Amino acid sequence: MPRRATPTDGRGIPEKPYFKIGEAARLCGVKPYVLRYWETEFKSVKPQKTRSQQRLYKRRDIELLLKIRHLLYDKRYTIEGARTRLRALGHDEEGPVPAQPAAQTGIAPETLRKIKQGLQDLIRICAEES
């Protein structure tokens, strides 16, 4: 049976401004996909992203991830229980992080309304001809 990686404690975090996801995962003793999953479940886990969408974790992010790992793996909390505990510890936690809204297009609302009306007219015309 494979052994689970041992996480570092808060004192074992190197003095660096940022950590890539692989380094963060190694420090926390989990796989990178686990950190990506935790981002969807814990509102407080929000690493910065580069232009190429590479995640960059700060020291405080690693400390939070270590708390989450401790609650889930050592204390055997559920995701919801860990969220509740983090909220009690002062972290900004609610339910799962909602999906990000679509990017702003920069098109004026009036222009979008006209496009929508034109499409509805086109659909109506096509339906009448069928």
LINPEHU-V930055 format. One line per field, one symbol per residue. ss: DSSP state (a for helix, b for strand, c for the rest). burial: # if it has 16 or more other C-alpha atoms within 10 Angstrom, else .. Layout:
ss: ???
burial: ???
This chain:
ss: cccccccccaaaccccccbbaaaaaaaacccaaaaaaaaaaccccccbbcccccbbbcaaaaaaaaaaaaaaaaccccaaaaaaaaaaccccccccccccccccccccaaaaaaaaaaaaaaaaaaaaac
burial: ......#..#.......##.##.##.####.#..##.##########.......#####.###########.....#.#..#####....#.#.....................................
